[in-house]
Amino acid sequence: MQELKPILTKFSQKEYEALMEKAAEALERGDEVEHDRLLSIAPISPEQAFELKRYLGIKGMIAEKINLSWAVEAFGEDWLQE
């Protein structure tokens, strides 16, 4: 069985805003698949990650392919431990 690794793709605030703009444009034109794809690669906020860790655990968030880069920036690499 292959070990799951966290998604830590970094985004600057400017890159994040551009991604959100593209996602909104996709939704406006009715392309829900593209909208969902774009949202799925965006990092979640450290606050969201902190709450999700309580409910899903780190392994659950990794399995869901949640981008945890901002959480790791805020809390450090050790935060990825259960």
Residue pairs with C-beta under 8 A, 6 or more apart in sequence:
4 59
4 62
4 63
5 62
6 58
6 61
6 62
6 68
6 72
6 80
7 62
7 65
7 66
7 67
7 68
7 69
8 67
8 68
8 69
8 72
9 41
9 43
9 67
9 69
10 43
10 69
10 73
11 19
11 42
11 43
11 67
11 69
11 70
16 42
16 43
19 38
19 41
19 42
20 42
22 38
23 34
23 35
23 38
23 39
23 42
24 35
26 32
26 34
26 35
26 38
27 35
40 65
41 67
42 67
43 67
43 68
43 69
43 70
43 71
44 52
44 66
44 67
44 68
44 70
44 71
45 70
45 71
46 70
46 71
46 73
46 74
46 75
49 61
49 66
49 68
49 70
49 71
49 75
50 71
50 75
52 60
52 61
52 66
53 61
53 79
56 64
57 82
58 80
58 81
58 82
59 82
61 68
62 68
68 80
71 79
72 79
72 80
